[in-house]
Amino acid sequence: MQSDLDSLSAKIDLSLKDCGLLMKTDVLGEVTQSIQVRELLARLQIGHLESKRKALEQLVEVMRDEEKAVITALVRTNVASLVQLMTATSQSVRENAVTVICSLAESEKCENWLVSENALPPLVRLLESGSHVAKERAVMTLQRLSFSSETSRLIVGNGGVSPMIKICKTGDSVSQAASACTLKNIASVPEVRQKLAEQGIVKAMINLLNCGVLMGSKGYAAECLQNLTNSNEALRRLVISENGVQTLLAYVDGPLPQEPGVAAIRNLVGSVSVEIYFKIIPSLVHVLESGSTGAKQAAASTLCRMATSNETKRVIGESGCIPLLIRMFEAKENGAREVAAQAIASLVTVPRNCREVKRDEKGVMSLVMLLEPSPSNSAKKYAVSVLAALCSSKKCKKQMVSGGAVGYLNKLEELEVPGSKKLLERIEKGKLKSLFSRK
């Protein structure tokens, strides 16, 4: 009898220890949580509106701490129920439903369900006539969904553009930023750009660049204008007619210019008047001095587009941009080195600019380093072109030789890089002359 009691006691002790371990690891809590979440989701589909309202309120609370658990427990019918609740007669139900959906939109699994369960029409209606909270959550949801080109087309088809443009004009700063980002995403789809323009997007984005509170909103507006003016001359003319170039120049003249504003200017530079054309150059110099890496690359690319006549090349050279472009030869990004070398290659056809490259203490040696024959080095052909322009100078030739240009050029000749053979011959001819003159 006693042995049976001892055995039972040992089993109870072991069970208590196991329970303690389960409690410490929160396994029991997770199971309970999962059951609670599934129950709440089920209650969204059955019963009267008041019951659904209470379940929705509890679900919002649970999602603050256990969003992952909710997403894991979700099935497609739950998403359909939430979409339906965005059209409920109760304002609080609509707000809570769109709050949950806003969080779900971050999940790829739920994103596809939201679109297939026709969430876009009620989201657009909330943009038009919802409360402040509902509008904010709705536009944030559309922002996340609009990264898909197909969904962007659906947003346009469901009338979502006009209310977002209105928010950009009159909404609070958070909603403005989300609307501008969504419109920027939509503007990346070529076939809807004209429709966006017809609804007043150009004026709204320019106004946001002028008056936006958040720098993020201005960045989205600049990127939207960049997208709109890609390969569309009619939209370029529209942006120019609305003083878009002057607004973009004022934007990039600020501290730490970013790429989208400069890229938008690059799209427009071939369509502006002569008066505006030369006003762009000082802003590009500022970008080369103070901009992000992407902005500097876009500025150098813009200078390449502008350097089409000797007069323009002279003005660009006098602006002080040549030393800044030479510094870009040391950039980590291959694209930045390439476009800087391309810009210099365009500019050195003007003698004054060629002399400035010769005078720069890092000019020749940096160009020699760009001769590196690696397939990933796309700057080498432009470096060959620039060094060929400098080769008439004995001093520059000596620098090329001491920097190892002959070895590089031998390899580039084997790769049939244009101009490399001729440049090598000129350098080696100079070496022979120097050798005979010493004798």
N, C-alpha and C positions, 0 to 999 in steps of 0.2 A: 504493500500500500504506500509506504513512504517513498519507495523508489519511483512509483508512478507519479506521486506529487512532485518529486524532485525533477523528473523528466518534463512534466507539464510546466513547471516553473521556469526551467531552462528555455523551453520553447517560447513562453511568454516574453522572457527577457530578450530573446533573439528577435521576436516580432517587434517589440518596442524599439529595439535598436534600428531595425529596418525602417520602421515608420519615421524615426528621427532622421535617418539618412535621407529618406524621400522628402521630408519637409525641408531639410537643409538644401537639397539640390533643386527644390521648387518643382519637382516633377508633378506632384499632386496639384500644385497651383496651376501648372500649365494645362493639365487635363481639365480642371475646373474652369479655367479661363476659356479653353476651346469650346467646352459645352455651352458656357454663357454666351460667347460670341455667336455660335450657331443658332442659339435660341433667339437672340436679338435679331439676327438676320431673317429668321423664319417669321418673326412677329411683324416684320415689314411687309410681308406678303399676305397676311391674313388679318381679319378683324376690321373694326371701324377705325376712322381717322385718328381718334383720340388715342387709341391703343398704339397705332403706328407712330404717332407723335412722341409718345413716351419712350418707345423702343428706339426711335431715332436719336432722341436726346441722350439716352444711355450709350448708344453706339458712338456718338461724338465724343463723349467722355472717355470711353474705352480706347478710342483711336489716338487719344493724346499720349497714351503710354504704351499701347499695344497695337500699333498700326500694322505691324508685320503679321500678327496673329489674325487680324481681321482679313487682310488680303489673302492669307493662306486658306482661311475658311470659306472665302467667297466662291460662289458658283455663278454662272451666267444669269440665272433667274433672279439672283439677288441684285445684280446690276440693273436688270430690267425694272425691278421694283423701285430702286432708287431714282432711276430716270423718270418714272411715272410720278414720283413724289415731288419732283421739281415743278410740276404743274398743279400741285394741290392748292385748295382755296386758302389754306392757312399760311400766312407769311413766315411764321417760325418754322413750319415744316419745310417750306421751300428753301429757306436759308440753311437749315441743317442738312437737307438732302444735297444741296450743291456744295456745302462744306465737306461732306464725306466724299463726294465725287471728285472734288478738287484734289484731295489726298490720293484717291485711287488712280487719278490720271498719271501719276508718277510711275505707276507700275505698267510694264509692257503688256502683261497679261490682261490687266483691266482696261488699258488704253484701247485695245482692239475691240473688247466687248462694248465699251462706251459708244464707239462709232457704229458698230453693227446693231446696237440696241437703240439707235436713233436719238442719241443724247444731244446732238447739235441743235435741233430746232428749239427745245426748251432752254438751252443755254443762251441762244441768241435772244429769245424772248425776255430772259432775265436781264440781259444787257440793255434791252430797250425800256423795260418797265419795272425791273426789280428794285428792291431796297438797296441801300448803299452796300451793305454786307453781301447781298446776293450778287450784285454787279461785280464787286471785287473778286469774289470766288469764281464767278462764271468766266470772267476774262482771264483769270489765272489758269483755269482749266483749259480754255481755248489756246492759251499760250503753249501749254505743254502738248496739246494734241496737234498743233499746227506745224510741228517739226516734220510731219509726214506731208509730202507734196499732195497726195491723194486727199488727205483730210483738209488741207488748205483749200483745195478746189471745192470741197463740200461746204466749207465755211462760207466761201463766196456765194455758192449756190443757194445757201440758206439765209442770205441777207445779213451776214455778220459783219461786213465791212463798214457800213454806214454808222451803226452804233459805236463801233470802236473808234472811228474817226471823231465822232462827237465826244467820246471820253478823252481823246487826246487833246481836245480843245478846252473841255470844261471839268474833267474829272480830277480826283485827288492824285497826288504824285505816284502812289503805288499802282493805282489802276492805269494811269497814263503810261507808266513804264511797261506794264504787262500788255497793254493795247499796242504800243509801239513795237514791242518785240513780236507780237503775233502778226502785225501788219508787215513787219520786216520779213518774217518767215513766208508769208503769203506772196510777197513781192518777188521772192526767189523763183516763183513758178511763172515762166515766160508768158503763157497763154492768158493769164488773168491780169496782166499789168495794165492793159488799156482800160479794163473795167474798173480797176482801182483808181486810175487817173480820172475817169469820168465821175467818180464819187468824191473827188476832192482830196485825194491822199497827198498830192504834192504840196499843196498849200498848208495842209495840216502838219506835215513833217518839217517844213521850213519854219513854221510858227513854233513848233516844239524845239527846234534847234535854237531859236531866238529866245524863247521864254520858258523852256522846261526847267523844272526845279532840280531834278536829279540828273547827274552826269550820265547815268545809265540810260535814261530816257533819250538824252541827246545822242548818245552813241547808237541806240537803236534807230533813231530817226535818220542819222547819217547813213547807216547801213541800209536802211530802207531806200533812201535816195540812190545809193550805189546800185542796189538790185534793180530798181526801176529803170536806171539809165544804161544798164548793160544791153548793148545791141539794139537800142531803140532810139532812133534819131528824133522821132516826134516827141518822146518824153524828155529827151535832153533839151530840146527847144522849149518845152513847157517849163522845166526846172529853171532854165536861164531867164525866161520871161518873168518868172516870179521872184527874181533877185536871189535865186538859189546859190549861185556861185559866190556872191558877196557874203551870204550867210555862212556858207561852208568855209570860206577863208577866215572869217571871224572866229569860227569854231576851232579850226586847226591852229590859229594863232595863240590859243590858250596854252596853259602848261601841259606838258606830256601829251602831245597830239597822238591820237590812235589811228589805226589803219583805215577804218571805214570812211572817215571824212576825206582823207587824202585820195582814197580809191575813187570816191564819187567825183572829186575834182578831176582826176585822171580821165574818167569817162566823158567829162564835159569839155575838156581843154581844146579839143578839135573843133568845137562848135561855137566858141565864144568870140566876141568882137576883139579887135586889136587892142582897144583901150583896156579891156579886162585882162587880155592875154598876158601882158607884161606885169600886171599887178599880182599875178599868181606866183611869179618867181620868188619874191622875198618870203612868202609864206612857206614855200618848199624849202628854202634855206633854213628857216626856223625849224621845220620838221626834221631836217637832216641833223640839226644841232641838238634838238630836245625830244624828238619823238620816240615812240616805241620802235622795236626792231622792225615790226611789220609796217609801221608808218614810214620809216626811213626807206624801206624797200619800195613802197608804193610811190614815194616822192622821187626816188631815182628813176623809177619806171616812167613817171610823168615827165621828167626832164628828157628822157629818151624820145618821147612822143613830140616834145616841143622843139627839140634840136633839129629842125628841118632846113633852116636857112642860116647863112653866115651871120646875118644881123642878130638873129635870136641866139645863136651860139655865143656871139660876142657878149651879149647882155647877160646870158647865163654865167659865162666865165667871170665877168666883172662883179657878179653878185656875191662871190666868195664861196661858191659851192664846191669848187674843185678839191680843196684840201679835205672837205668833209666827205666827199665821195671816195677819196683815196683812203681815208680811215676805215671806210666800209670794206676794204679789201681784207681786213683782219677779222671780219665777222665770222661767227661759227657757222651760220646758215649759208649753204652753197648758193641759194637763190639770191641772197643779199649781195654776195661777192660778184655774182654774174651780172646783175643789173647795174651795179656800180661800175664795173669794167665796161659794160656796154655804153653807159652814159659817157664815160671818159673817152671811149673810142669815137663816139659821135662828136665830141667837143674838140678833140685835138686836131681836127682838120682846119681849125682857125689858128694861125701862128701864135697869137697872144696866149691862147689856152695851152698850146703845146709848151710854150716857155714856162708857164706856171707849173705844169706837171714836172718839168725838168728841175725847177727850183725846189720843189717839195722834197724835204730830206728823206721821206719814206717812199716817194713816188716810184722810182725805178726798182728798188729792191722788193717792194710789195708786189709790183707787176711781175717780176721774175718768179716770185713764189707762186703766182697764179698760173705759171706754166706747168705746174705739176701734172703729169700725164694721166692721172687716175680717171677712169670713165665717169665717175661721179662729179668731177670738176668741170662744170659747163662754162666756166669763166675763161678757160685757156685760149679759146679762139679770139676773144676780145683783147686779152693781154698781148697776144701776138700782134694784133693790129696796132695797139698803142705803142708797143716797143718799136715797131717798124717806123712809126712817126717820129720817135725820139732818136733813132739810130744815126742820124746825121751828126749828132753831138759826140765828140771823142770821149768826153767825160762820162756820158751815159753808156757808151759802149763798154768802157772799162768797168763801170758798175755792173753791167749785165754779165760780163765775163766773170768778175769776182763773185757774183751771186750764184753762179752755176747755170747760167742760161744755155750754154753750149750743150751740156748734158741733157737738159730738158728738151731742147729743140731737136736734138738727134732722135729722141724718142717720139716727139710730136711729128717729125718728118716721116717716121715709120708708120705712124697712125694716119698720115695724110691730112693733118690739120691745115686748113688753108693759110698760106702765107708763111708757114714755119720754115720751109726750105729756103725761101728767098731771104728771110731774116737771118737764118743761120749762115748763109753765104756772105751776107754783108758783115756780120760780126767777125767771121773767120778771116775775111779779106782785111778787115781792120787789124786783126792780130798779126797777119803776115806783114802788113805795112809797118807796123810798130816794130816787129822783129828786125826787118831789113834796115830801118832807120837807126836802130841801136848799133847795128854792125857798121 
